[in-house]
Structures are given as structure tokens and as C-alpha cells.
Amino acid sequence: MPFGLVSAPFTFSKFMAELLKGCEDFCVPYLDDVAIFSNSLDEHVKHLDVILRKIGNAKLKIKPSKCSLGRKTVKYLGHVVGNGIRSPVEAKIQAIVNFPAPKTKTEIRRLIGMIGYYSRYIKDYAKIVEPLTNALRGKNKREQITWTPECQKAFDTIKGKLVERPVLHAPDYSKPFIIQVDSSNTGTGVVLCQRDEKGEEHPILYLSRKFIKAELNYCTTERECLGIIYAIKKLHHYLDGQPFKIETDHNPLVWLKSNVGNNQRLMRWSLALQPFNYTIIHRPGKSIKHVDALSRV
């Protein structure tokens, strides 16, 4: 396939998906990067044999120097993945740490693009980068900016968060998922997590967003319910076809399935959630402080 064609990535991705069809349970292709994961070394050898035979039968070649076989952890698409957890690649963190203070809107967009890729590792991400996104306001997309102390603080905070080596856990589809949601007057925060055998919570990812102007006029119950709708829309690929729990500090939402009163907006949202097998549980706000912080953006 020649380089430069607009449709080349799509065509190659489709080819790889067809080539590795039937191996979805232990193999994930992304263009020419193929990740193979197994529960044991013996199983891994069998999986490798299947994949290598498929590649050989297709008359494709693999460069040994670009392969990493039999590893407990591997670098993949900017993440270090293995042993049930994932974290950002060291080189990517260092690139962000060494990034100079932006002077133009173009440089701010480049910075936000770099750190945005790792936003799911960072609690309260939307609130932290708010001074940087505010600096992008204005019609001129390339003009220079005034680098304020607030921008510098946001810049340093993001660097500090990534230098702490944040870790997220891989989802275990044999265990129920838990969505913890909390909304404030200005936004909503979400944590997708699971509990282990000891009852300890392990975060899988963090989400947060601001409310738009119209949503700021919602009542408290509507804002809390909007957080649930936002979470399920973003996370439905984890939740489809299996029961899960929603934890909220807003007790009236416990009755969302059975009684929403005469509120038309809540009725529509309740209907939208009917395809999902969920249970809403009330938890006091003090027990989900990490979610509450995410919402205050």
C-alpha cells in the first residue's frame, strides 16, 4: 500500500481486523501495532502461534527488532500496560515536563493536545486546565497570549500530576462495574471503578466536564441525573449487557427507575436508561469526595 493516500489508514485497519478475525479475545490491532495478551506463559505461546501463523499465511513480514515477546509489561500507544494496570510512558511524561511555557494560542493547543491524551489519569483535569483553555478565547486563532500566574500554576500542576506516575487498573469483566457520579453547580465528575475481593476500590478511569449555559439552569436533581446520563453515554461500551451500580450522594435519584414524578426531563432520561441493567445506590458525599472534586469545575 503506498504512503500518502487519505484512505490508507482506514483500509489498512480494515485489513488487519479481517486478518485477525476470531482472535479478539486475546489480540488488539491498531494499524501495524498488534498487542497480544494472555493469562499465562503457556497460553501466551499458543496465542503467539495463532497470530504468527495468520500473519505468515497472509505473506506479511515482521521486523524482529520492533517486536517485544513474552513481556509482563509492554509499551503500547503511549501507555505502559501489564499486570492489570496501565500508566503513561516515561518518555511522554518527560516531553510534557520539558515543554516550554506557551507563548501563542497554537502552542497552547499543542500542549493541551499532549496532556489531554492522558486526561483520564488526572483527577479534576477540566478544572486544572481551565486557565489554559480560557487563554484560547478570541477570534484570532494564532495571536500571542498573556501568560498569567494562573496559567503557570495550571501548567505546573499538570506536570506535577503526571510526574506522580498515575496508575489506572484494567477492567475485569467478571466483576460488576461501579459508576460514582457527583455534580456541583458548574459541572459533573465521574469515576468508573471496581472493587476487589478485599472491598478496595480500583479506578479504571476519570471523567469530568463543565455544564453549558442552559444546563446551569437545571435544578439540583436534574444536574445530578445529567451526570449519570453523561457517564453512561461515555462508558456504555463497558456497561452494555451486564448489571452495574451507580453511586450518588443525591438520594432522590434512587427512585429514578420507578418514580420521577411529573418532571418531563427526568422522565425522558429515565426512559433513555431503560436498556441498561443498573441499580442506583445512595452514598453520603463525604464517602465519594474524589468524585465531588471532579465535579467542581
PyMOL commands that set and color helices and strands:
alter all, ss='L'
color gray80, all
select helices_A, chain A and resi 8-19+41-57+64-66+90-97+105-116+119-121+125-128+130-134+149-163+215-217+220-239+251-255+264-272+285-295
alter helices_A, ss='H'
color red, helices_A
select strands_A, chain A and resi 27-30+33-36+73-76+79-82+85-88+168-169+177-183+187-195+201-210+244-248+278-282
alter strands_A, ss='S'
color yellow, strands_A
deselect
rebuild
show_as cartoon
